[in-house]
Amino acid sequence: MDAPAGIHSMTALFNRGATRLESIRLEWRKFSRLTEARSAFAKVPCIYVQTDPAENPIRVGKASEGLEARYRGGTGYALDAAMHGSGNFVFVAAVPKEVCAAVEAELIWQGQRQLTYNNNGKIWPPSHRLELVHEGTPPNWGRFEVAKPGESLPN
C-alpha cells in the first residue's frame, strides 16, 4: 500500500527535528474483523482504532511494522473471536513508521476521556502536538477533544 499523499513531506519535516507538525492527513479504512485489517495492512506502518458498534473509539494503537507483526498468528483470530457478535469495528490508517508513536500519542491525548482501554498518555500532552486531518472512512470522533498544536486540553 502506498503512503497517503502529503505523507513524504511530513516525514521530511519530522526528520529535520521539528518539535511541532502542523498537519497530518490520515486516510481511514473500516473493518469488521481484525484479521481483515491485518491482511490489508500486513507490513504497512499504521495506526488502528478499535470502536464500539456506534463507531466511537474505545482503544487506539500503533503498529510501526504493520499489523502482521503486531498481531501475528492466532492473536488476530483470538481478537476476532472476542469481537464476534459485538458489532465492534477496527479502523486503520497508514502512517510513516517514524511518526507512528507521535500520531498514536496525539489520538490518545485527544480521546483521553473516552478511550476506556488506553492507560498511558492521558495525563500529559504529547511533546510533539499534531493537527490530524481525518479522511476516508474515519471512526466517530465526536467525543474527542481536538486541540490545535501547542494548546492543552482543559483538565
C-alpha positions in Angstrom: 0.0 0.0 0.0 1.3 3.4 -0.9 1.7 6.1 1.6 -1.1 8.8 1.5 -0.4 11.9 -0.4 1.5 14.6 1.6 3.0 12.0 3.9 6.5 12.3 2.4 6.9 16.0 3.1 5.6 15.4 6.6 8.2 12.7 7.2 10.9 15.0 5.9 9.8 17.7 8.3 9.7 15.3 11.2 13.2 14.0 10.3 14.6 17.6 10.4 13.9 17.7 14.1 10.7 19.7 14.1 9.1 19.8 17.6 5.6 20.5 16.1 4.0 19.2 12.9 1.2 21.4 11.6 -1.0 18.8 9.9 -1.0 15.1 9.2 -3.6 13.5 6.9 -5.0 10.1 7.9 -6.9 8.1 5.3 -9.0 5.7 7.4 -10.4 2.3 6.3 -13.1 0.4 8.3 -13.0 -3.4 9.0 -15.4 -5.7 10.9 -12.6 -8.1 11.8 -9.0 -7.6 12.9 -7.8 -10.3 10.6 -9.2 -8.4 7.6 -7.4 -5.3 8.8 -4.2 -7.3 9.3 -4.4 -8.7 5.7 -4.8 -5.1 4.3 -2.0 -3.6 6.5 0.3 -6.6 7.0 3.5 -4.8 6.5 2.3 -1.2 6.4 3.1 1.0 9.4 -0.3 2.2 10.7 -2.5 3.5 13.5 -5.6 1.5 14.4 -8.7 2.3 16.4 -11.0 -0.2 18.0 -14.6 1.1 18.3 -17.9 0.2 19.7 -20.9 -0.6 17.4 -21.6 3.1 17.1 -18.0 3.6 15.8 -17.0 5.5 18.9 -13.3 4.8 19.6 -12.5 2.8 22.7 -8.8 2.0 22.1 -6.0 3.4 19.9 -2.9 1.5 19.0 0.1 1.7 16.7 1.7 -1.0 14.5 5.0 0.5 13.3 5.9 -2.7 11.5 2.4 -3.4 10.2 -0.5 -5.4 11.8 1.0 -8.8 10.9 4.0 -8.1 13.2 1.7 -6.6 15.9 -1.0 -9.4 15.8 0.7 -12.4 14.3 -0.7 -15.9 14.1 -3.5 -16.8 16.4 -3.6 -13.5 18.2 -5.6 -11.9 15.4 -8.0 -14.8 15.4 -8.4 -14.6 19.2 -9.3 -10.9 18.9 -11.8 -11.8 16.1 -13.4 -14.4 18.4 -13.6 -11.8 21.2 -15.2 -9.3 18.9 -17.6 -12.0 17.5 -21.2 -10.7 17.5 -20.2 -7.5 19.3 -20.7 -5.2 16.3 -17.4 -3.5 17.1 -15.1 -2.3 14.3 -11.4 -1.7 13.6 -10.3 1.4 11.7 -6.8 1.7 10.2 -4.8 4.5 8.7 -1.3 4.1 7.2 1.4 6.5 8.6 5.1 6.6 8.2 6.9 4.4 10.8 8.8 7.5 12.1 5.6 9.2 13.3 3.5 6.2 14.4 4.2 6.9 18.1 3.5 10.6 17.7 0.2 10.1 16.0 -0.9 7.4 18.5 0.0 9.8 21.4 -2.0 12.6 19.8 -5.0 10.5 19.3 -4.9 9.1 22.9 -4.5 12.6 24.2 -7.5 13.9 22.2 -9.6 10.9 23.3 -8.4 10.8 26.9 -11.9 11.0 28.4 -13.3 8.3 26.0 -10.6 5.7 25.5 -11.5 3.0 28.0 -8.7 0.6 27.1 -5.8 3.0 26.8 -4.0 3.5 30.1 -1.0 5.6 29.1 -0.8 9.1 27.5 -3.8 10.6 29.3 -2.1 12.8 31.9 0.4 14.9 30.0 0.0 16.2 26.4 2.4 14.7 23.8 5.7 16.6 23.3 5.0 16.7 19.6 1.5 18.1 19.1 -0.2 17.3 15.8 -3.2 18.5 14.0 -4.8 15.4 12.5 -6.9 15.6 9.3 -9.3 12.6 9.1 -10.3 11.4 5.6 -11.6 8.2 4.0 -13.9 6.3 6.4 -12.9 7.5 9.9 -14.5 6.5 13.2 -16.8 8.8 15.1 -14.5 11.4 16.7 -17.5 13.3 18.0 -16.5 12.9 21.7 -12.7 13.6 21.1 -11.4 17.0 22.2 -9.3 18.4 19.5 -6.6 20.9 20.4 -4.6 23.0 18.0 -0.8 22.3 18.1 0.7 24.0 21.2 -2.6 24.0 23.1 -3.5 21.8 26.0 -7.0 20.4 26.7 -8.6 21.5 30.0 -8.2 19.2 33.0 
